[in-house]
Amino acid sequence: MTSESVDVLVVGAGISGIDAGYHLQTYCPGKSYAILEARDDLGGTWDLFRYPGIRSDSDMHTLGFSFRPWKEAKAIADGPSIKKYLRDTARDYGIDKHIRYQHRVTGAAWDSETARWTIHAERGPEREPVTFSANFLFMCSGYYRYDEGFTPQFEGRESFEGQIIHPQHWPEDLAYKGKRVIVIGSGATAVTLIPEMAKDAAHVTMLQRSPTYMVSRPAEDKVANGLRKVLPSKLAYGLTRWKNVLWGMYFYNKTRTNPQGVNQWVLDRVKALLPEGYDMAHFTPSYNVWDQRLCLVPDDDLFEAIRHGSADVVTGQIERFTEKGILLKDGRELAADIIVTATGLNVQLLSGASFSVDGQPVDLARTMTYKAMMFEGVPNLATSFGYTNASWTLKADLTCMYVARLLNHMERTGTQIATPVLDDPEVEEQPWLSFTSGYVQRALEHLPKQGSKRPWRVHQNYALDMLDLKFGKVDDGAMTFRKAGTPARAAAPELIAAE
């Protein structure tokens, strides 16, 4: 068994992991770090998903890094362009030299005596056991399982004579030209896939159990492209980033203060893009805007496919699969040669790894999160988790900045251990995420909790998080500091994982 020792170990080489590498080497230049990546390439989501039309559902001026301007004309970028941006960033800043590929983390054990984590991983296809030692562990591995997407149990699935594909495992050689395709789902994946497949397929049907709110916007940001012509790229990028952040915050706030007005505003714009007389029931959800993630339709492409007749939307419950397609509970049968189950993700916290603190296994799902990134009673462990109502990278940037500030504070004070401690009896436990989306609701019991007051509250607000993470006090009373060898407070019984 081989072993490597670093100051900070980062897990995951996607957006968050690359962001972490930049912040560590820029703001903590004296700290050594390594990045463990389970796959054989960087990019995370943007390396995993290969389905037709894969693209961002956030603009690249907020999905891009704060330190590296996005210079392409299209603000809503395709997957390969995003992957190139990430690869170029890792190369240009030398972050790629710190990545260890094909290293899947399985567990981590904290020891207060030495103030270090021992991280267990499996390397390569042979799953060779390897260990790493680090003072600080930064989990940047995303929020869902890469090896398995979510697919409900469909009766009669084995009787279907065509192909059944999950977008998370898209075959490179899938031939769908001239074929009839049903895409089950109405989330971001379905909305991306359908207009792209409709260019070549005989017909594509979006089969949804219930509607999703959708908004259309140009793929290119004219303001951003105009600013870049007259201003230095970094300044133009920064101004565009703040323009989009402020607009997003304003729009989200309106959905909370005037939900019915915003609902109608969104629906009116969808109606204007559909064929006259089209049944708006297919686009009118039962919830309010931003109770679930809003789907982005760049350049009206989905609505254009519907107008041209190459795609349509069917709302109904699936009774079972048949030899030739799908039978709905209302008796309708939809014919298909290919069925795509764009039915969602399986949420997975911190790569599914196990954790222990001073010999006691800890169930992180029973903890309360500190500033939505650390866990009560667990030393020197942080995770990067993006916004549900804005781009992932906005929160990743702030989280990485806070980790750098925390490490520097420990360096200045001669302490090696930082642990969030919940001592406020007035803090009430609440679900970590308030989203009503299926993938969130299925996972709530496996996710940590949030508190009713700062710093235990999850804001979903960039401005508030900036005040807390970039400018707020590190030594705020809830974050405790001590030296190596100092005994930790015993973990509360409710935090200890069941054997």
VENKA-V929630 format. One record per residue. N is the residue number from 1. SS is DSSP state (A for helix, B for strand, O for the rest). PSI is psi in radians with two decimals (* if undefined). D_FIRST is the distance of its C-alpha to the first C-alpha in whole Angstrom. Layout:
# VENKA-V929630
N_SS_PSI_D_FIRST / N_SS_PSI_D_FIRST
This chain:
# VENKA-V929630
1_O_2.20_0 / 2_B_2.78_4 / 3_B_2.56_7 / 4_B_2.47_10 / 5_B_2.28_14 / 6_B_2.93_17 / 7_B_-0.78_20 / 8_B_2.25_20 / 9_B_2.17_18 / 10_B_2.37_20 / 11_B_2.03_19 / 12_O_2.25_22 / 13_O_0.70_23 / 14_O_-2.64_27 / 15_A_-0.87_30 / 16_A_-0.71_28 / 17_A_-0.72_25 / 18_A_-0.72_27 / 19_A_-0.76_30 / 20_A_-0.75_27 / 21_A_-0.78_26 / 22_A_-0.85_30 / 23_A_-0.65_31 / 24_A_-0.83_28 / 25_A_-0.36_28 / 26_A_-0.78_32 / 27_A_-0.25_33 / 28_O_1.06_30 / 29_O_-0.33_29 / 30_O_-0.09_28 / 31_O_2.35_25 / 32_O_2.60_22 / 33_B_2.76_20 / 34_B_2.69_18 / 35_B_2.14_19 / 36_B_2.24_16 / 37_B_2.17_18 / 38_O_-0.54_18 / 39_O_3.13_20 / 40_O_0.21_21 / 41_O_2.83_23 / 42_O_3.03_25 / 43_O_-0.37_28 / 44_O_-2.17_27 / 45_A_-0.66_30 / 46_A_-0.08_32 / 47_A_-0.55_29 / 48_A_-0.89_29 / 49_O_2.22_33 / 50_O_0.24_35 / 51_O_2.78_38 / 52_O_2.32_41 / 53_O_0.06_43 / 54_O_2.26_39 / 55_B_3.02_40 / 56_O_2.67_40 / 57_O_0.25_42 / 58_O_2.67_42 / 59_O_2.59_44 / 60_A_-0.15_42 / 61_A_-0.26_43 / 62_A_-0.49_42 / 63_A_-0.40_39 / 64_O_2.88_38 / 65_O_2.61_36 / 66_O_-0.48_39 / 67_O_-0.11_38 / 68_O_1.87_38 / 69_O_2.51_42 / 70_O_2.13_42 / 71_O_-0.02_45 / 72_O_2.76_45 / 73_O_-0.69_49 / 74_B_2.16_47 / 75_O_-0.53_46 / 76_O_1.71_45 / 77_O_2.70_42 / 78_B_2.83_41 / 79_A_-0.85_37 / 80_A_-0.61_37 / 81_A_-0.67_38 / 82_A_-0.75_36 / 83_A_-0.71_33 / 84_A_-0.72_35 / 85_A_-0.76_35 / 86_A_-0.74_32 / 87_A_-0.78_30 / 88_A_-0.69_33 / 89_A_-0.84_32 / 90_A_-0.68_29 / 91_A_-0.84_30 / 92_A_-0.51_33 / 93_O_0.07_31 / 94_O_0.25_28 / 95_A_-0.57_26 / 96_A_-0.43_24 / 97_A_-0.28_22 / 98_A_-0.04_20 / 99_B_2.31_19 / 100_B_1.86_16 / 101_B_2.82_17 / 102_O_0.72_16 / 103_B_1.86_13 / 104_B_2.07_15 / 105_B_2.31_14 / 106_B_-0.42_15 / 107_B_2.88_15 / 108_B_2.40_16 / 109_B_2.22_17 / 110_B_2.44_19 / 111_B_1.99_20 / 112_O_-0.43_23 / 113_O_-0.71_23 / 114_O_-0.14_21 / 115_O_0.85_22 / 116_B_2.61_18 / 117_B_2.43_17 / 118_B_2.05_13 / 119_B_2.23_12 / 120_B_2.35_10 / 121_B_2.86_10 / 122_B_2.28_10 / 123_B_2.27_10 / 124_O_3.08_13 / 125_O_-0.41_16 / 126_O_-0.10_13 / 127_O_0.79_11 / 128_B_2.22_8 / 129_B_2.29_6 / 130_B_2.71_5 / 131_B_2.67_7 / 132_B_2.64_10 / 133_B_2.36_13 / 134_B_2.60_17 / 135_B_-0.61_20 / 136_B_2.41_22 / 137_B_2.15_20 / 138_B_1.87_23 / 139_B_1.99_23 / 140_O_0.71_25 / 141_O_0.27_24 / 142_O_-2.85_27 / 143_O_0.14_29 / 144_B_2.82_29 / 145_O_2.26_27 / 146_O_-0.43_26 / 147_O_-0.17_25 / 148_O_2.06_29 / 149_O_2.98_32 / 150_O_2.22_35 / 151_O_2.09_37 / 152_O_2.88_40 / 153_O_1.84_41 / 154_O_2.13_44 / 155_O_2.41_46 / 156_O_0.16_47 / 157_A_-0.72_44 / 158_A_-0.26_44 / 159_A_-0.28_47 / 160_O_2.26_47 / 161_O_-0.21_48 / 162_O_-2.77_46 / 163_B_2.49_43 / 164_B_2.16_41 / 165_B_2.38_39 / 166_O_2.33_37 / 167_A_-0.46_36 / 168_A_-0.27_33 / 169_A_1.02_32 / 170_O_2.18_35 / 171_O_2.40_35 / 172_O_-0.51_36 / 173_O_0.34_39 / 174_O_2.10_41 / 175_O_1.91_45 / 176_O_0.08_47 / 177_O_2.24_50 / 178_O_0.10_53 / 179_O_2.74_51 / 180_B_2.21_52 / 181_B_2.35_49 / 182_B_2.21_48 / 183_B_2.00_46 / 184_B_2.07_45 / 185_O_2.79_45 / 186_O_0.45_46 / 187_O_-2.87_44 / 188_A_-0.67_42 / 189_A_-0.83_41 / 190_A_-0.76_44 / 191_A_-0.49_46 / 192_A_-0.80_44 / 193_A_-0.80_44 / 194_A_-0.90_48 / 195_A_-0.53_50 / 196_A_-0.79_47 / 197_A_-0.54_47 / 198_O_-0.31_51 / 199_O_-0.53_52 / 200_O_-0.44_51 / 201_O_2.77_51 / 202_O_-0.73_55 / 203_B_2.57_54 / 204_B_2.26_51 / 205_B_2.23_52 / 206_B_1.94_50 / 207_B_1.99_50 / 208_B_2.52_49 / 209_O_-0.62_50 / 210_O_2.71_51 / 211_O_2.85_52 / 212_O_2.52_50 / 213_O_2.38_51 / 214_B_2.50_51 / 215_B_2.51_52 / 216_B_2.52_53 / 217_B_2.72_53 / 218_O_2.52_53 / 219_O_-0.48_50 / 220_B_2.46_51 / 221_O_1.82_51 / 222_A_-0.64_55 / 223_A_-0.80_55 / 224_A_-0.80_51 / 225_A_-0.59_52 / 226_A_-0.76_56 / 227_A_-0.65_54 / 228_A_-0.39_52 / 229_A_-0.42_55 / 230_A_-0.16_56 / 231_O_2.74_54 / 232_O_2.55_50 / 233_A_-0.67_48 / 234_A_-0.69_46 / 235_A_-0.77_49 / 236_A_-0.72_50 / 237_A_-0.78_46 / 238_A_-0.73_46 / 239_A_-0.74_50 / 240_A_-0.71_49 / 241_A_-0.83_46 / 242_A_-0.61_48 / 243_A_-0.84_51 / 244_A_-0.63_49 / 245_A_-0.84_47 / 246_A_-0.68_50 / 247_A_-0.76_52 / 248_A_-0.73_49 / 249_A_-0.72_49 / 250_A_-0.80_53 / 251_A_-0.77_53 / 252_A_-0.73_50 / 253_A_-0.67_53 / 254_A_-0.60_56 / 255_A_-0.39_54 / 256_A_-0.61_54 / 257_A_-0.48_57 / 258_O_1.10_59 / 259_A_-0.74_57 / 260_A_-0.66_60 / 261_A_-0.75_61 / 262_A_-0.73_58 / 263_A_-0.85_57 / 264_A_-0.63_61 / 265_A_-0.77_60 / 266_A_-0.79_57 / 267_A_-0.67_59 / 268_A_-0.67_62 / 269_A_-0.59_60 / 270_A_-0.78_58 / 271_A_-0.67_62 / 272_A_-0.34_63 / 273_A_-0.14_60 / 274_O_2.81_61 / 275_O_2.57_64 / 276_O_2.30_67 / 277_O_0.03_67 / 278_O_2.44_63 / 279_O_1.88_62 / 280_A_-0.14_61 / 281_A_-0.47_59 / 282_A_-0.24_56 / 283_A_0.28_55 / 284_O_1.66_57 / 285_O_2.90_54 / 286_O_-0.09_55 / 287_O_3.12_53 / 288_O_2.74_53 / 289_O_2.32_52 / 290_O_0.16_48 / 291_O_-0.42_48 / 292_O_2.90_45 / 293_O_2.38_44 / 294_O_2.34_47 / 295_B_2.32_46 / 296_B_2.31_47 / 297_B_1.68_49 / 298_B_2.38_50 / 299_O_0.53_53 / 300_O_0.38_54 / 301_A_-0.69_52 / 302_A_-0.77_52 / 303_A_-0.55_56 / 304_A_-0.72_57 / 305_A_-0.66_55 / 306_A_-0.74_57 / 307_A_-0.64_60 / 308_A_-0.16_60 / 309_O_0.08_60 / 310_O_-0.17_56 / 311_B_2.67_55 / 312_B_3.03_56 / 313_B_2.31_54 / 314_B_2.27_55 / 315_B_2.15_54 / 316_O_2.95_54 / 317_O_2.40_52 / 318_B_2.20_50 / 319_B_-0.91_52 / 320_B_2.87_50 / 321_B_2.61_49 / 322_O_3.14_51 / 323_O_-0.61_51 / 324_O_-0.03_53 / 325_B_-2.29_51 / 326_B_2.29_51 / 327_B_2.23_54 / 328_B_2.80_54 / 329_O_-0.37_56 / 330_O_0.09_59 / 331_O_-0.24_60 / 332_O_2.54_59 / 333_B_2.24_57 / 334_B_2.20_55 / 335_B_2.52_54 / 336_O_2.60_51 / 337_O_-0.50_49 / 338_B_2.35_46 / 339_B_2.19_45 / 340_B_2.10_42 / 341_B_1.43_41 / 342_O_1.06_40 / 343_O_0.13_40 / 344_O_-3.01_37 / 345_O_2.80_34 / 346_O_1.91_32 / 347_B_2.39_31 / 348_O_2.14_27 / 349_A_2.21_27 / 350_A_0.89_23 / 351_A_0.16_22 / 352_A_0.22_22 / 353_O_2.72_19 / 354_B_2.64_19 / 355_B_2.55_20 / 356_B_2.64_21 / 357_B_2.03_22 / 358_O_0.82_22 / 359_O_-0.15_21 / 360_B_2.16_24 / 361_B_2.44_23 / 362_B_2.31_25 / 363_O_1.81_27 / 364_A_-0.41_28 / 365_A_-0.29_30 / 366_A_0.00_32 / 367_O_2.94_32 / 368_B_2.41_35 / 369_B_2.48_34 / 370_B_2.08_35 / 371_O_0.52_36 / 372_O_0.37_35 / 373_O_-0.30_31 / 374_B_3.05_30 / 375_B_2.35_30 / 376_O_2.31_32 / 377_O_-0.02_30 / 378_O_2.03_27 / 379_O_2.56_26 / 380_O_0.68_25 / 381_B_2.17_24 / 382_B_2.75_26 / 383_B_2.62_27 / 384_O_2.12_29 / 385_O_2.10_32 / 386_O_-3.11_35 / 387_O_2.64_38 / 388_O_-0.34_40 / 389_O_0.26_43 / 390_O_-3.02_42 / 391_O_2.61_40 / 392_A_-0.74_36 / 393_A_-0.49_35 / 394_A_-0.81_38 / 395_A_-0.64_36 / 396_A_-0.75_33 / 397_A_-0.82_35 / 398_A_-0.68_36 / 399_A_-0.79_33 / 400_A_-0.65_31 / 401_A_-0.73_34 / 402_A_-0.75_34 / 403_A_-0.74_30 / 404_A_-0.74_31 / 405_A_-0.71_34 / 406_A_-0.77_32 / 407_A_-0.71_29 / 408_A_-0.61_32 / 409_A_-0.76_34 / 410_A_-0.67_31 / 411_A_-0.76_31 / 412_A_-0.61_35 / 413_A_-0.02_35 / 414_O_0.45_32 / 415_O_2.72_31 / 416_O_-0.12_27 / 417_B_2.23_27 / 418_B_2.13_29 / 419_B_2.17_30 / 420_B_2.31_33 / 421_O_2.21_35 / 422_O_1.87_38 / 423_O_-0.07_41 / 424_O_1.93_44 / 425_O_-0.23_45 / 426_O_-0.16_47 / 427_O_2.11_44 / 428_O_2.51_45 / 429_B_2.38_42 / 430_B_2.78_42 / 431_B_2.55_40 / 432_O_-0.70_38 / 433_O_2.47_39 / 434_O_0.07_43 / 435_O_2.51_43 / 436_O_0.05_44 / 437_O_2.57_42 / 438_A_-0.76_41 / 439_A_-0.51_37 / 440_A_-0.82_38 / 441_A_-0.64_40 / 442_A_-0.43_37 / 443_A_-0.08_35 / 444_A_-0.70_36 / 445_A_-0.28_35 / 446_A_0.03_32 / 447_O_2.69_32 / 448_O_3.12_33 / 449_B_2.89_36 / 450_B_2.88_38 / 451_B_2.95_41 / 452_O_-0.17_45 / 453_O_2.74_45 / 454_O_2.57_43 / 455_O_0.37_40 / 456_O_-0.04_39 / 457_O_2.48_41 / 458_O_1.99_40 / 459_O_-0.72_42 / 460_O_0.68_42 / 461_O_2.02_44 / 462_A_-0.73_43 / 463_A_-0.79_46 / 464_A_-0.70_45 / 465_A_-0.59_41 / 466_A_-0.74_42 / 467_A_-0.71_44 / 468_A_-0.84_41 / 469_A_-0.58_38 / 470_A_-0.60_39 / 471_A_-0.26_42 / 472_O_2.85_42 / 473_O_2.38_41 / 474_O_-0.79_37 / 475_O_1.43_39 / 476_O_0.14_41 / 477_O_-0.65_41 / 478_O_-0.52_38 / 479_B_2.09_35 / 480_B_2.63_35 / 481_B_2.47_33 / 482_B_2.97_31 / 483_O_2.80_29 / 484_O_2.48_26 / 485_O_-0.25_27 / 486_O_2.22_30 / 487_O_2.45_29 / 488_O_2.66_29 / 489_O_2.39_32 / 490_O_2.41_31 / 491_O_2.45_30 / 492_O_2.48_33 / 493_A_-0.60_33 / 494_A_-0.23_34 / 495_A_-0.25_31 / 496_B_2.28_29 / 497_O_2.54_27 / 498_O_2.35_28 / 499_O_*_26
